[in-house]
Amino acid sequence: MTAAEDMPLWAAIIVSALVVIGALLALVGAIGFLRFRTFYERLHAPAIAASWGAGAIVIASMLYFTVSGGRPVVHELLIGLFITLTTPVTAMLLGRAALHRDRAEGNAGIPSDPIPYPVLDDKAKGDSRNTAP
């Protein structure tokens, strides 16, 4: 007999549901990747769906090995933490690099510079420093 056959029904249902949810979220990310046309649009859907999908699968794995092993398995939280931290940061850095490249090449449809904040004089800012006249 294997550990999966000895698993209680409640745990098997939860693990199965989490794996299916994780797989569906990964599928949504893949469909979003295929559906969108530009690089910038393609960054969003896979980044969000992949991190949530991987999170559901990591939780399912933790529950499975905790129940089948008879002891808490929490080291997989590190995997989920690394995925949660690195996926959005990687997407942001890829987006910034692509934006820099597109601005340097002068591609159409890309903003040339970030929108600046309005410049106010010192009195309008409420500058309370003592300045000599």
Buried (B, 14 or more C-beta within 10 A) or exposed (E): EEEEEEBEEEBBEBBEEBBEBBEEBBEBBBEBBEEBEEEBEBBBBBBBBBBBBBBBBBBBBBBBBBBBEEEEBEEBEEBBEEBBEEBEEEBEEBBEEBBEEBEEEEEEEBEEEEEEEEEEEEEEEEEEEEEEE
